[in-house]
Amino acid sequence: MYRIKEFAAMTGLPPSKIRFYEKHGLLAARREENGYRVFSPEDAFRSNAFRVLLQYGFTVEQAVAMLDAEQGAEDFKQSLIEQRTKLRREADLLRYRLAKLNSAIELVSTGDQAAFTLVAAPDQLYVSASVGRDFSISTHHERDLALLYDLLSVTSCARIISKRDFDAPGDTVEPSYVIALPESEEHRLKGVDIAHVERLRLGKCVRFRRRVTREESVRKETFADLFAYLDEHDLSLRGDLILFPSFLNLDGNGSDIETLFVPVRQGEADANARNERAGNAL
């Protein structure tokens, strides 16, 4: 029998973790007459078996339950297969999370200057959380939004601004809030009501990056650089655009770097719409 100091040394477990495992039912120390807790060689074996299960990615509760369960080789094998499937999914999502981190680092590194790139953008599939500032639709889409939020390393909180909104009178736009993912990830929509999924067709787009505050983001005047770029390159707005915020809160002033995908066409500029936007920007 081993006292806690000896048991900690032989298993590599600090006393605090031994007490934690006792609390969760992994270890059941016995007490000597003098009150000291003592452990057996079987306790050491059990703790090492437990740590192997942790290596496989099982939680503390799952590992304790597996050690206590009466299961045959096939049952144990099935548990391992299911855990492998889960870890592969997590590894896949982790790759997306790393890509988004790299993108955020790149965004911060580009500085404050507006950046424009002509790209072929994939269509976006999305579920609406609002129509403009009316969020009542979110109660109808609550379950589907929750499913997409669980995939946030792949999906994105985004805002869609309609072409009609740009061309209408007024000083501001009124974006609709959505949870979106690229069409290549459509297979991840299992369990989502397809009737609630919409598609934003993008294709040829100007990718526009800018740094603004949330208040500035909706002012038409802050899109002046974008429309100047379109005019300069004989491009016109073809459809609704999608805006992906980074929520960086740069400098503690609420400023953010936004990436917008703006569907465009060549050589079919709408002079009236341009003139209207120019008037709004004054």
C-alpha atoms as an extended CHARMM CRD file, in Angstrom:
* protein
*
       282  EXT
         1         1  MET       CA              0.0000000000        0.0000000000        0.0000000000  PROA      1               0.0000000000
         2         2  TYR       CA              1.2190000000        3.4960000000       -0.8120000000  PROA      2               0.0000000000
         3         3  ARG       CA              0.6050000000        6.8080000000        0.8730000000  PROA      3               0.0000000000
         4         4  ILE       CA             -0.3620000000        9.7500000000       -1.3280000000  PROA      4               0.0000000000
         5         5  LYS       CA              3.2100000000       11.0800000000       -1.6110000000  PROA      5               0.0000000000
         6         6  GLU       CA              4.5150000000        7.6930000000       -2.7910000000  PROA      6               0.0000000000
         7         7  PHE       CA              1.5240000000        7.1780000000       -5.0630000000  PROA      7               0.0000000000
         8         8  ALA       CA              2.0760000000       10.6060000000       -6.6110000000  PROA      8               0.0000000000
         9         9  ALA       CA              5.7440000000        9.8200000000       -7.2610000000  PROA      9               0.0000000000
        10        10  MET       CA              5.1120000000        6.4120000000       -8.8520000000  PROA      10              0.0000000000
        11        11  THR       CA              2.2320000000        7.5580000000      -11.0750000000  PROA      11              0.0000000000
        12        12  GLY       CA              3.4640000000       11.0510000000      -11.9100000000  PROA      12              0.0000000000
        13        13  LEU       CA              0.2000000000       12.5010000000      -10.6230000000  PROA      13              0.0000000000
        14        14  PRO       CA              0.4390000000       15.5450000000       -8.3520000000  PROA      14              0.0000000000
        15        15  PRO       CA             -1.5720000000       15.2620000000       -5.1220000000  PROA      15              0.0000000000
        16        16  SER       CA             -4.0460000000       17.8820000000       -6.3560000000  PROA      16              0.0000000000
        17        17  LYS       CA             -4.8540000000       15.7560000000       -9.3990000000  PROA      17              0.0000000000
        18        18  ILE       CA             -5.1300000000       12.6190000000       -7.2690000000  PROA      18              0.0000000000
        19        19  ARG       CA             -7.7370000000       14.3740000000       -5.1460000000  PROA      19              0.0000000000
        20        20  PHE       CA             -9.4910000000       15.5270000000       -8.3450000000  PROA      20              0.0000000000
        21        21  TYR       CA             -9.6360000000       11.9450000000       -9.6280000000  PROA      21              0.0000000000
        22        22  GLU       CA            -10.9210000000       10.7360000000       -6.2760000000  PROA      22              0.0000000000
        23        23  LYS       CA            -13.7220000000       13.2900000000       -6.5480000000  PROA      23              0.0000000000
        24        24  HSD       CA            -14.6760000000       11.9540000000      -10.0030000000  PROA      24              0.0000000000
        25        25  GLY       CA            -14.7130000000        8.3260000000       -8.8530000000  PROA      25              0.0000000000
        26        26  LEU       CA            -11.5480000000        7.0840000000      -10.5440000000  PROA      26              0.0000000000
        27        27  LEU       CA             -9.7170000000        6.3450000000       -7.2970000000  PROA      27              0.0000000000
        28        28  ALA       CA            -11.1240000000        5.1980000000       -3.9810000000  PROA      28              0.0000000000
        29        29  ALA       CA             -8.3970000000        5.6430000000       -1.3850000000  PROA      29              0.0000000000
        30        30  ARG       CA             -8.6080000000        3.8320000000        1.9010000000  PROA      30              0.0000000000
        31        31  ARG       CA             -7.8680000000        5.4830000000        5.2370000000  PROA      31              0.0000000000
        32        32  GLU       CA             -5.4210000000        4.1820000000        7.8230000000  PROA      32              0.0000000000
        33        33  GLU       CA             -6.2470000000        4.5140000000       11.5070000000  PROA      33              0.0000000000
        34        34  ASN       CA             -4.1150000000        7.6440000000       11.6500000000  PROA      34              0.0000000000
        35        35  GLY       CA             -6.2240000000        9.2000000000        8.8650000000  PROA      35              0.0000000000
        36        36  TYR       CA             -3.6700000000        8.9400000000        6.0510000000  PROA      36              0.0000000000
        37        37  ARG       CA             -5.0110000000        7.9360000000        2.6440000000  PROA      37              0.0000000000
        38        38  VAL       CA             -3.4010000000        4.8600000000        1.1320000000  PROA      38              0.0000000000
        39        39  PHE       CA             -3.5050000000        3.4170000000       -2.3840000000  PROA      39              0.0000000000
        40        40  SER       CA             -2.9200000000       -0.0340000000       -3.8140000000  PROA      40              0.0000000000
        41        41  PRO       CA             -0.9790000000       -1.2350000000       -6.8990000000  PROA      41              0.0000000000
        42        42  GLU       CA             -4.3980000000       -1.7450000000       -8.5260000000  PROA      42              0.0000000000
        43        43  ASP       CA             -5.0440000000        1.9740000000       -8.0770000000  PROA      43              0.0000000000
        44        44  ALA       CA             -1.8190000000        2.7130000000       -9.9730000000  PROA      44              0.0000000000
        45        45  PHE       CA             -2.8540000000        0.3670000000      -12.7680000000  PROA      45              0.0000000000
        46        46  ARG       CA             -6.3020000000        1.9540000000      -12.9100000000  PROA      46              0.0000000000
        47        47  SER       CA             -4.8740000000        5.4830000000      -13.0490000000  PROA      47              0.0000000000
        48        48  ASN       CA             -2.5420000000        4.5360000000      -15.9030000000  PROA      48              0.0000000000
        49        49  ALA       CA             -5.3610000000        2.8480000000      -17.8290000000  PROA      49              0.0000000000
        50        50  PHE       CA             -7.4010000000        5.9780000000      -17.2400000000  PROA      50              0.0000000000
        51        51  ARG       CA             -4.6720000000        8.1790000000      -18.7120000000  PROA      51              0.0000000000
        52        52  VAL       CA             -4.4720000000        5.9980000000      -21.8010000000  PROA      52              0.0000000000
        53        53  LEU       CA             -8.1690000000        6.6520000000      -22.3750000000  PROA      53              0.0000000000
        54        54  LEU       CA             -7.4980000000       10.3880000000      -21.9370000000  PROA      54              0.0000000000
        55        55  GLN       CA             -4.8240000000       10.0380000000      -24.6310000000  PROA      55              0.0000000000
        56        56  TYR       CA             -7.5510000000        8.7470000000      -26.9270000000  PROA      56              0.0000000000
        57        57  GLY       CA             -9.4530000000       11.9640000000      -26.2980000000  PROA      57              0.0000000000
        58        58  PHE       CA            -12.1670000000       10.6850000000      -23.9710000000  PROA      58              0.0000000000
        59        59  THR       CA            -13.3630000000       13.0380000000      -21.2240000000  PROA      59              0.0000000000
        60        60  VAL       CA            -12.7070000000       12.3380000000      -17.5390000000  PROA      60              0.0000000000
        61        61  GLU       CA            -16.3150000000       11.2250000000      -17.0790000000  PROA      61              0.0000000000
        62        62  GLN       CA            -16.2400000000        8.9880000000      -20.1800000000  PROA      62              0.0000000000
        63        63  ALA       CA            -12.9430000000        7.3690000000      -19.1630000000  PROA      63              0.0000000000
        64        64  VAL       CA            -14.1560000000        6.5890000000      -15.6300000000  PROA      64              0.0000000000
        65        65  ALA       CA            -17.3920000000        5.1190000000      -17.0200000000  PROA      65              0.0000000000
        66        66  MET       CA            -15.4520000000        2.9350000000      -19.4930000000  PROA      66              0.0000000000
        67        67  LEU       CA            -13.1920000000        1.6080000000      -16.7460000000  PROA      67              0.0000000000
        68        68  ASP       CA            -16.2210000000        0.7360000000      -14.6290000000  PROA      68              0.0000000000
        69        69  ALA       CA            -18.2490000000       -0.7680000000      -17.4700000000  PROA      69              0.0000000000
        70        70  GLU       CA            -18.5030000000       -4.4810000000      -18.1180000000  PROA      70              0.0000000000
        71        71  GLN       CA            -17.6630000000       -4.4860000000      -21.8050000000  PROA      71              0.0000000000
        72        72  GLY       CA            -16.1830000000       -7.0020000000      -24.1930000000  PROA      72              0.0000000000
        73        73  ALA       CA            -13.5590000000       -6.4220000000      -26.8680000000  PROA      73              0.0000000000
        74        74  GLU       CA            -16.1670000000       -5.6020000000      -29.5350000000  PROA      74              0.0000000000
        75        75  ASP       CA            -17.8560000000       -3.0060000000      -27.3120000000  PROA      75              0.0000000000
        76        76  PHE       CA            -14.5070000000       -1.4030000000      -26.5670000000  PROA      76              0.0000000000
        77        77  LYS       CA            -13.5410000000       -1.4760000000      -30.2480000000  PROA      77              0.0000000000
        78        78  GLN       CA            -16.8080000000        0.2620000000      -31.1770000000  PROA      78              0.0000000000
        79        79  SER       CA            -16.1290000000        2.9690000000      -28.5780000000  PROA      79              0.0000000000
        80        80  LEU       CA            -12.7080000000        3.5510000000      -30.1070000000  PROA      80              0.0000000000
        81        81  ILE       CA            -14.1300000000        3.7080000000      -33.6500000000  PROA      81              0.0000000000
        82        82  GLU       CA            -16.7230000000        6.2750000000      -32.5910000000  PROA      82              0.0000000000
        83        83  GLN       CA            -14.0270000000        8.3170000000      -30.8400000000  PROA      83              0.0000000000
        84        84  ARG       CA            -11.8400000000        8.1950000000      -33.9650000000  PROA      84              0.0000000000
        85        85  THR       CA            -14.7410000000        9.5780000000      -36.0330000000  PROA      85              0.0000000000
        86        86  LYS       CA            -15.2420000000       12.3700000000      -33.5080000000  PROA      86              0.0000000000
        87        87  LEU       CA            -11.5390000000       13.2910000000      -33.4410000000  PROA      87              0.0000000000
        88        88  ARG       CA            -11.3060000000       13.3190000000      -37.2370000000  PROA      88              0.0000000000
        89        89  ARG       CA            -14.2070000000       15.7650000000      -37.3300000000  PROA      89              0.0000000000
        90        90  GLU       CA            -12.5560000000       17.9280000000      -34.6660000000  PROA      90              0.0000000000
        91        91  ALA       CA             -9.2400000000       17.8520000000      -36.5580000000  PROA      91              0.0000000000
        92        92  ASP       CA            -11.0460000000       18.9220000000      -39.7240000000  PROA      92              0.0000000000
        93        93  LEU       CA            -12.7060000000       21.8240000000      -37.9160000000  PROA      93              0.0000000000
        94        94  LEU       CA             -9.3890000000       22.7410000000      -36.2960000000  PROA      94              0.0000000000
        95        95  ARG       CA             -7.8160000000       23.1760000000      -39.7410000000  PROA      95              0.0000000000
        96        96  TYR       CA            -10.5310000000       25.7030000000      -40.5590000000  PROA      96              0.0000000000
        97        97  ARG       CA             -9.9620000000       27.4840000000      -37.2680000000  PROA      97              0.0000000000
        98        98  LEU       CA             -6.2370000000       27.7850000000      -38.0070000000  PROA      98              0.0000000000
        99        99  ALA       CA             -7.0130000000       29.1270000000      -41.4900000000  PROA      99              0.0000000000
       100       100  LYS       CA             -9.2630000000       31.7890000000      -39.9780000000  PROA      100             0.0000000000
       101       101  LEU       CA             -6.5630000000       32.7360000000      -37.4900000000  PROA      101             0.0000000000
       102       102  ASN       CA             -4.0560000000       33.0850000000      -40.3320000000  PROA      102             0.0000000000
       103       103  SER       CA             -6.5560000000       35.2420000000      -42.2210000000  PROA      103             0.0000000000
       104       104  ALA       CA             -7.0530000000       37.5000000000      -39.1780000000  PROA      104             0.0000000000
       105       105  ILE       CA             -3.2890000000       37.8930000000      -38.7850000000  PROA      105             0.0000000000
       106       106  GLU       CA             -3.0460000000       38.8170000000      -42.4670000000  PROA      106             0.0000000000
       107       107  LEU       CA             -5.8690000000       41.3400000000      -42.0890000000  PROA      107             0.0000000000
       108       108  VAL       CA             -4.1560000000       43.0910000000      -39.1900000000  PROA      108             0.0000000000
       109       109  SER       CA             -0.8560000000       43.0940000000      -41.0920000000  PROA      109             0.0000000000
       110       110  THR       CA             -2.3590000000       44.8590000000      -44.1260000000  PROA      110             0.0000000000
       111       111  GLY       CA             -2.9550000000       48.0380000000      -42.1120000000  PROA      111             0.0000000000
       112       112  ASP       CA             -5.6640000000       50.6210000000      -42.6340000000  PROA      112             0.0000000000
       113       113  GLN       CA             -5.4890000000       51.1400000000      -46.3890000000  PROA      113             0.0000000000
       114       114  ALA       CA             -8.4420000000       49.8730000000      -48.4280000000  PROA      114             0.0000000000
       115       115  ALA       CA             -7.4510000000       46.8530000000      -50.5000000000  PROA      115             0.0000000000
       116       116  PHE       CA             -9.1480000000       45.6160000000      -53.6760000000  PROA      116             0.0000000000
       117       117  THR       CA             -8.7170000000       42.2930000000      -55.4550000000  PROA      117             0.0000000000
       118       118  LEU       CA            -10.7160000000       40.8400000000      -58.3340000000  PROA      118             0.0000000000
       119       119  VAL       CA            -11.5450000000       37.2230000000      -57.4220000000  PROA      119             0.0000000000
       120       120  ALA       CA            -13.7960000000       34.3040000000      -58.3430000000  PROA      120             0.0000000000
       121       121  ALA       CA            -15.7420000000       33.8630000000      -55.1070000000  PROA      121             0.0000000000
       122       122  PRO       CA            -17.7040000000       30.7220000000      -54.2180000000  PROA      122             0.0000000000
       123       123  ASP       CA            -21.4330000000       31.0310000000      -53.6680000000  PROA      123             0.0000000000
       124       124  GLN       CA            -22.4410000000       31.3230000000      -50.0250000000  PROA      124             0.0000000000
       125       125  LEU       CA            -25.1910000000       29.2850000000      -48.3850000000  PROA      125             0.0000000000
       126       126  TYR       CA            -26.8130000000       31.0040000000      -45.4400000000  PROA      126             0.0000000000
       127       127  VAL       CA            -29.5890000000       31.0130000000      -42.8780000000  PROA      127             0.0000000000
       128       128  SER       CA            -31.0250000000       34.4330000000      -42.0380000000  PROA      128             0.0000000000
       129       129  ALA       CA            -30.9640000000       35.7810000000      -38.4880000000  PROA      129             0.0000000000
       130       130  SER       CA            -32.6140000000       39.0540000000      -39.5100000000  PROA      130             0.0000000000
       131       131  VAL       CA            -34.2100000000       40.9370000000      -42.3670000000  PROA      131             0.0000000000
       132       132  GLY       CA            -32.5520000000       44.2950000000      -41.9900000000  PROA      132             0.0000000000
       133       133  ARG       CA            -33.0000000000       45.1980000000      -38.3400000000  PROA      133             0.0000000000
       134       134  ASP       CA            -36.0330000000       42.9490000000      -37.9200000000  PROA      134             0.0000000000
       135       135  PHE       CA            -34.7780000000       39.8890000000      -36.0330000000  PROA      135             0.0000000000
       136       136  SER       CA            -38.1400000000       38.1270000000      -35.7340000000  PROA      136             0.0000000000
       137       137  ILE       CA            -37.1120000000       35.6280000000      -38.4070000000  PROA      137             0.0000000000
       138       138  SER       CA            -34.4630000000       34.2670000000      -36.0290000000  PROA      138             0.0000000000
       139       139  THR       CA            -37.1970000000       32.6780000000      -33.8910000000  PROA      139             0.0000000000
       140       140  HSD       CA            -38.3710000000       30.6830000000      -36.9250000000  PROA      140             0.0000000000
       141       141  HSD       CA            -34.7800000000       29.6620000000      -37.7610000000  PROA      141             0.0000000000
       142       142  GLU       CA            -33.6240000000       29.1540000000      -34.1690000000  PROA      142             0.0000000000
       143       143  ARG       CA            -32.7810000000       25.4420000000      -34.4560000000  PROA      143             0.0000000000
       144       144  ASP       CA            -30.9530000000       25.8340000000      -37.7700000000  PROA      144             0.0000000000
       145       145  LEU       CA            -28.9970000000       28.8500000000      -36.5460000000  PROA      145             0.0000000000
       146       146  ALA       CA            -27.9030000000       26.8610000000      -33.4830000000  PROA      146             0.0000000000
       147       147  LEU       CA            -26.6650000000       24.0150000000      -35.6910000000  PROA      147             0.0000000000
       148       148  LEU       CA            -24.6290000000       26.4380000000      -37.7920000000  PROA      148             0.0000000000
       149       149  TYR       CA            -23.2390000000       28.1970000000      -34.7260000000  PROA      149             0.0000000000
       150       150  ASP       CA            -21.8670000000       24.8090000000      -33.6460000000  PROA      150             0.0000000000
       151       151  LEU       CA            -19.8220000000       24.8570000000      -36.8690000000  PROA      151             0.0000000000
       152       152  LEU       CA            -18.3830000000       28.3380000000      -36.3670000000  PROA      152             0.0000000000
       153       153  SER       CA            -14.8860000000       27.2920000000      -37.4180000000  PROA      153             0.0000000000
       154       154  VAL       CA            -16.3990000000       26.6530000000      -40.8760000000  PROA      154             0.0000000000
       155       155  THR       CA            -19.3990000000       28.9910000000      -40.8640000000  PROA      155             0.0000000000
       156       156  SER       CA            -19.2070000000       32.7640000000      -40.4210000000  PROA      156             0.0000000000
       157       157  CYS       CA            -21.3150000000       35.4950000000      -38.8900000000  PROA      157             0.0000000000
       158       158  ALA       CA            -21.8940000000       37.7680000000      -41.8770000000  PROA      158             0.0000000000
       159       159  ARG       CA            -24.0460000000       40.6140000000      -43.1540000000  PROA      159             0.0000000000
       160       160  ILE       CA            -25.7050000000       40.8380000000      -46.5670000000  PROA      160             0.0000000000
       161       161  ILE       CA            -26.2720000000       44.2660000000      -48.0990000000  PROA      161             0.0000000000
       162       162  SER       CA            -28.6870000000       44.3970000000      -51.0010000000  PROA      162             0.0000000000
       163       163  LYS       CA            -27.9040000000       46.1520000000      -54.2560000000  PROA      163             0.0000000000
       164       164  ARG       CA            -31.2860000000       47.8280000000      -53.9590000000  PROA      164             0.0000000000
       165       165  ASP       CA            -30.2120000000       49.3070000000      -50.6300000000  PROA      165             0.0000000000
       166       166  PHE       CA            -27.2190000000       51.0190000000      -52.2370000000  PROA      166             0.0000000000
       167       167  ASP       CA            -29.3260000000       52.4750000000      -55.0130000000  PROA      167             0.0000000000
       168       168  ALA       CA            -32.1320000000       53.7120000000      -52.7260000000  PROA      168             0.0000000000
       169       169  PRO       CA            -32.1670000000       57.2420000000      -51.2690000000  PROA      169             0.0000000000
       170       170  GLY       CA            -30.6570000000       57.6730000000      -47.8350000000  PROA      170             0.0000000000
       171       171  ASP       CA            -27.3480000000       58.0030000000      -46.0510000000  PROA      171             0.0000000000
       172       172  THR       CA            -27.1010000000       54.4580000000      -44.6920000000  PROA      172             0.0000000000
       173       173  VAL       CA            -27.5630000000       50.8430000000      -45.6900000000  PROA      173             0.0000000000
       174       174  GLU       CA            -29.4650000000       48.3010000000      -43.6020000000  PROA      174             0.0000000000
       175       175  PRO       CA            -27.6920000000       44.9240000000      -43.7340000000  PROA      175             0.0000000000
       176       176  SER       CA            -29.3440000000       41.6130000000      -42.9130000000  PROA      176             0.0000000000
       177       177  TYR       CA            -27.5510000000       39.3310000000      -40.4650000000  PROA      177             0.0000000000
       178       178  VAL       CA            -26.8450000000       35.7410000000      -41.5150000000  PROA      178             0.0000000000
       179       179  ILE       CA            -24.7960000000       32.6610000000      -40.6970000000  PROA      179             0.0000000000
       180       180  ALA       CA            -23.0550000000       31.5860000000      -43.9000000000  PROA      180             0.0000000000
       181       181  LEU       CA            -20.7520000000       28.9170000000      -45.2630000000  PROA      181             0.0000000000
       182       182  PRO       CA            -19.2360000000       28.3610000000      -48.7270000000  PROA      182             0.0000000000
       183       183  GLU       CA            -21.1070000000       26.0580000000      -51.1050000000  PROA      183             0.0000000000
       184       184  SER       CA            -18.2570000000       23.5250000000      -50.9530000000  PROA      184             0.0000000000
       185       185  GLU       CA            -19.2780000000       22.8210000000      -47.3480000000  PROA      185             0.0000000000
       186       186  GLU       CA            -22.9130000000       22.0730000000      -48.1630000000  PROA      186             0.0000000000
       187       187  HSD       CA            -22.4630000000       18.5130000000      -46.8770000000  PROA      187             0.0000000000
       188       188  ARG       CA            -22.2150000000       19.9370000000      -43.3540000000  PROA      188             0.0000000000
       189       189  LEU       CA            -25.8460000000       21.0460000000      -43.4210000000  PROA      189             0.0000000000
       190       190  LYS       CA            -27.1340000000       17.6930000000      -42.1410000000  PROA      190             0.0000000000
       191       191  GLY       CA            -30.0050000000       18.3390000000      -39.7900000000  PROA      191             0.0000000000
       192       192  VAL       CA            -30.5940000000       21.8760000000      -41.1130000000  PROA      192             0.0000000000
       193       193  ASP       CA            -33.9870000000       22.5440000000      -42.6910000000  PROA      193             0.0000000000
       194       194  ILE       CA            -33.0470000000       23.0890000000      -46.3270000000  PROA      194             0.0000000000
       195       195  ALA       CA            -36.1440000000       25.2510000000      -46.7680000000  PROA      195             0.0000000000
       196       196  HSD       CA            -34.4170000000       27.8060000000      -44.5160000000  PROA      196             0.0000000000
       197       197  VAL       CA            -31.1450000000       27.7760000000      -46.4710000000  PROA      197             0.0000000000
       198       198  GLU       CA            -30.6530000000       30.4740000000      -49.1050000000  PROA      198             0.0000000000
       199       199  ARG       CA            -27.9060000000       30.9190000000      -51.6750000000  PROA      199             0.0000000000
       200       200  LEU       CA            -26.0290000000       34.1040000000      -52.4370000000  PROA      200             0.0000000000
       201       201  ARG       CA            -24.5260000000       33.8440000000      -55.9080000000  PROA      201             0.0000000000
       202       202  LEU       CA            -21.1560000000       35.5250000000      -56.1010000000  PROA      202             0.0000000000
       203       203  GLY       CA            -18.8160000000       34.4570000000      -58.9120000000  PROA      203             0.0000000000
       204       204  LYS       CA            -16.7990000000       37.3860000000      -60.2610000000  PROA      204             0.0000000000
       205       205  CYS       CA            -16.3300000000       39.7140000000      -57.2980000000  PROA      205             0.0000000000
       206       206  VAL       CA            -14.2550000000       42.5580000000      -56.0300000000  PROA      206             0.0000000000
       207       207  ARG       CA            -12.8980000000       41.5750000000      -52.6290000000  PROA      207             0.0000000000
       208       208  PHE       CA            -12.7940000000       44.7940000000      -50.6620000000  PROA      208             0.0000000000
       209       209  ARG       CA            -11.1070000000       45.1070000000      -47.2920000000  PROA      209             0.0000000000
       210       210  ARG       CA            -11.5050000000       48.1460000000      -45.0900000000  PROA      210             0.0000000000
       211       211  ARG       CA            -11.1760000000       49.2720000000      -41.4900000000  PROA      211             0.0000000000
       212       212  VAL       CA            -14.2260000000       50.9540000000      -39.9530000000  PROA      212             0.0000000000
       213       213  THR       CA            -16.2550000000       51.0780000000      -36.7680000000  PROA      213             0.0000000000
       214       214  ARG       CA            -19.6610000000       49.4040000000      -36.6210000000  PROA      214             0.0000000000
       215       215  GLU       CA            -21.3100000000       52.8360000000      -36.8110000000  PROA      215             0.0000000000
       216       216  GLU       CA            -19.2600000000       53.7940000000      -39.8790000000  PROA      216             0.0000000000
       217       217  SER       CA            -19.8840000000       50.4360000000      -41.5360000000  PROA      217             0.0000000000
       218       218  VAL       CA            -23.4720000000       51.2830000000      -42.5030000000  PROA      218             0.0000000000
       219       219  ARG       CA            -22.8150000000       54.7860000000      -43.8360000000  PROA      219             0.0000000000
       220       220  LYS       CA            -22.9320000000       54.9520000000      -47.6160000000  PROA      220             0.0000000000
       221       221  GLU       CA            -20.1430000000       57.4950000000      -47.6330000000  PROA      221             0.0000000000
       222       222  THR       CA            -17.7310000000       54.8490000000      -46.2900000000  PROA      222             0.0000000000
       223       223  PHE       CA            -18.2350000000       52.8500000000      -49.5080000000  PROA      223             0.0000000000
       224       224  ALA       CA            -16.9200000000       55.7330000000      -51.6110000000  PROA      224             0.0000000000
       225       225  ASP       CA            -13.5380000000       54.0210000000      -52.1800000000  PROA      225             0.0000000000
       226       226  LEU       CA            -15.3230000000       50.9050000000      -53.4210000000  PROA      226             0.0000000000
       227       227  PHE       CA            -17.4580000000       52.7160000000      -55.9600000000  PROA      227             0.0000000000
       228       228  ALA       CA            -14.5100000000       54.8280000000      -57.0830000000  PROA      228             0.0000000000
       229       229  TYR       CA            -12.6600000000       51.5760000000      -57.7670000000  PROA      229             0.0000000000
       230       230  LEU       CA            -15.6340000000       50.1980000000      -59.7230000000  PROA      230             0.0000000000
       231       231  ASP       CA            -15.8570000000       53.3750000000      -61.8080000000  PROA      231             0.0000000000
       232       232  GLU       CA            -12.1280000000       53.3740000000      -62.4870000000  PROA      232             0.0000000000
       233       233  HSD       CA            -12.2200000000       49.7720000000      -63.7360000000  PROA      233             0.0000000000
       234       234  ASP       CA            -15.5310000000       50.0850000000      -65.6310000000  PROA      234             0.0000000000
       235       235  LEU       CA            -17.2830000000       47.6720000000      -63.2880000000  PROA      235             0.0000000000
       236       236  SER       CA            -20.8200000000       47.8040000000      -61.9460000000  PROA      236             0.0000000000
       237       237  LEU       CA            -22.5210000000       46.1890000000      -58.9860000000  PROA      237             0.0000000000
       238       238  ARG       CA            -24.2280000000       42.9960000000      -60.1890000000  PROA      238             0.0000000000
       239       239  GLY       CA            -26.0500000000       41.8470000000      -57.0590000000  PROA      239             0.0000000000
       240       240  ASP       CA            -26.1600000000       41.7320000000      -53.2820000000  PROA      240             0.0000000000
       241       241  LEU       CA            -22.8190000000       41.7170000000      -51.4900000000  PROA      241             0.0000000000
       242       242  ILE       CA            -21.7210000000       39.8740000000      -48.3660000000  PROA      242             0.0000000000
       243       243  LEU       CA            -19.6360000000       41.3660000000      -45.5740000000  PROA      243             0.0000000000
       244       244  PHE       CA            -17.5180000000       39.3020000000      -43.1810000000  PROA      244             0.0000000000
       245       245  PRO       CA            -16.4900000000       41.2410000000      -40.0420000000  PROA      245             0.0000000000
       246       246  SER       CA            -13.4700000000       40.1880000000      -38.0040000000  PROA      246             0.0000000000
       247       247  PHE       CA            -14.5960000000       41.6650000000      -34.6450000000  PROA      247             0.0000000000
       248       248  LEU       CA            -11.0640000000       42.8000000000      -33.8420000000  PROA      248             0.0000000000
       249       249  ASN       CA            -11.9370000000       45.9650000000      -31.8590000000  PROA      249             0.0000000000
       250       250  LEU       CA             -8.6460000000       47.5000000000      -32.9420000000  PROA      250             0.0000000000
       251       251  ASP       CA             -7.1950000000       50.1790000000      -30.6480000000  PROA      251             0.0000000000
       252       252  GLY       CA            -10.0880000000       49.6530000000      -28.2420000000  PROA      252             0.0000000000
       253       253  ASN       CA            -12.2000000000       52.0360000000      -30.3060000000  PROA      253             0.0000000000
       254       254  GLY       CA            -14.5090000000       49.4200000000      -31.7960000000  PROA      254             0.0000000000
       255       255  SER       CA            -12.8440000000       49.5850000000      -35.2010000000  PROA      255             0.0000000000
       256       256  ASP       CA            -12.7970000000       46.4220000000      -37.2290000000  PROA      256             0.0000000000
       257       257  ILE       CA            -11.4340000000       45.0820000000      -40.4900000000  PROA      257             0.0000000000
       258       258  GLU       CA            -14.2170000000       43.9490000000      -42.7880000000  PROA      258             0.0000000000
       259       259  THR       CA            -13.9020000000       41.7850000000      -45.8790000000  PROA      259             0.0000000000
       260       260  LEU       CA            -16.6210000000       42.3450000000      -48.4830000000  PROA      260             0.0000000000
       261       261  PHE       CA            -17.3060000000       40.2790000000      -51.5960000000  PROA      261             0.0000000000
       262       262  VAL       CA            -18.9450000000       42.5140000000      -54.1680000000  PROA      262             0.0000000000
       263       263  PRO       CA            -20.4550000000       40.8020000000      -57.2720000000  PROA      263             0.0000000000
       264       264  VAL       CA            -19.5730000000       42.8240000000      -60.3800000000  PROA      264             0.0000000000
       265       265  ARG       CA            -19.9950000000       42.8730000000      -64.1380000000  PROA      265             0.0000000000
       266       266  GLN       CA            -17.7830000000       44.5290000000      -66.7170000000  PROA      266             0.0000000000
       267       267  GLY       CA            -18.7800000000       47.4710000000      -68.8910000000  PROA      267             0.0000000000
       268       268  GLU       CA            -22.4490000000       47.7140000000      -67.9020000000  PROA      268             0.0000000000
       269       269  ALA       CA            -22.3140000000       50.5390000000      -65.4450000000  PROA      269             0.0000000000
       270       270  ASP       CA            -25.6100000000       52.0570000000      -64.3220000000  PROA      270             0.0000000000
       271       271  ALA       CA            -25.0350000000       55.7980000000      -64.6060000000  PROA      271             0.0000000000
       272       272  ASN       CA            -28.1740000000       56.6850000000      -62.6740000000  PROA      272             0.0000000000
       273       273  ALA       CA            -27.1980000000       54.4890000000      -59.7430000000  PROA      273             0.0000000000
       274       274  ARG       CA            -23.7020000000       55.9560000000      -59.7840000000  PROA      274             0.0000000000
       275       275  ASN       CA            -25.0310000000       59.4780000000      -59.7410000000  PROA      275             0.0000000000
       276       276  GLU       CA            -27.3830000000       58.6010000000      -56.8720000000  PROA      276             0.0000000000
       277       277  ARG       CA            -24.5360000000       57.1060000000      -54.8420000000  PROA      277             0.0000000000
       278       278  ALA       CA            -22.3380000000       60.1020000000      -55.5740000000  PROA      278             0.0000000000
       279       279  GLY       CA            -25.1100000000       62.3600000000      -54.2630000000  PROA      279             0.0000000000
       280       280  ASN       CA            -25.4440000000       60.2860000000      -51.1020000000  PROA      280             0.0000000000
       281       281  ALA       CA            -21.7100000000       60.4810000000      -50.4730000000  PROA      281             0.0000000000
       282       282  LEU       CA            -21.7030000000       64.2990000000      -50.5200000000  PROA      282             0.0000000000
